[in-house]
Amino acid sequence: KGLVFMKDFVYDGDDEWEDGEIYDPKSGKTYDCYIEMKSHDKLKVRGYIGISLIGRTQYWTRAE
């Protein structure tokens, strides 16, 4: 459907992407976000407001 739900991430060289934004279609809100590669098949995705202590983390697993 062409929905952009993640944007503006910068790779920091340590298996992390930071300074991006993630859109939550359920709430209609956009949050600051960073992504960390935990393994070949698993990402840690953290969306937050202001500082990363106030937010929510999800782990995404690669589909087979």
C-alpha positions in Angstrom: 0.0 0.0 0.0 3.0 2.3 0.0 3.0 3.2 3.7 6.4 4.4 4.9 6.6 3.3 8.6 10.4 3.6 9.1 12.7 6.4 7.9 16.0 8.3 8.3 18.1 5.7 10.1 21.9 6.1 10.2 24.1 3.0 10.5 26.6 3.5 13.4 29.0 0.6 12.5 28.2 -1.5 15.6 25.3 -3.4 14.2 23.0 -0.5 15.2 20.9 2.0 13.2 20.0 5.1 15.1 18.4 8.6 14.7 15.4 7.2 12.8 11.6 7.3 13.2 8.9 4.7 13.3 5.2 5.1 12.6 2.6 3.3 14.6 -0.4 2.8 12.4 -2.7 1.8 15.3 -2.2 5.1 17.2 -1.3 7.3 14.2 1.8 8.6 16.0 5.5 8.7 15.0 8.3 7.9 17.5 12.0 8.2 17.7 13.6 4.8 17.1 16.8 2.8 17.0 17.4 -0.8 15.7 20.0 -3.2 16.9 21.0 -6.4 15.0 20.9 -9.2 17.7 21.6 -12.1 15.4 21.4 -12.9 11.7 17.7 -13.5 12.0 16.7 -11.1 14.8 16.3 -7.3 15.2 15.7 -5.3 18.4 13.5 -2.4 17.5 13.0 0.3 20.2 10.5 3.2 19.7 10.6 6.0 22.3 9.6 9.5 23.2 12.5 11.9 24.0 14.9 9.5 25.7 15.1 5.8 25.0 14.2 5.0 28.7 10.6 5.9 27.9 9.4 3.6 25.2 8.7 0.1 23.9 10.9 -2.7 22.5 9.9 -5.4 20.0 12.0 -8.2 18.6 11.5 -8.9 14.9 12.4 -12.3 13.5 13.2 -12.9 9.8 10.4 -14.8 8.0 11.3 -18.1 6.4 
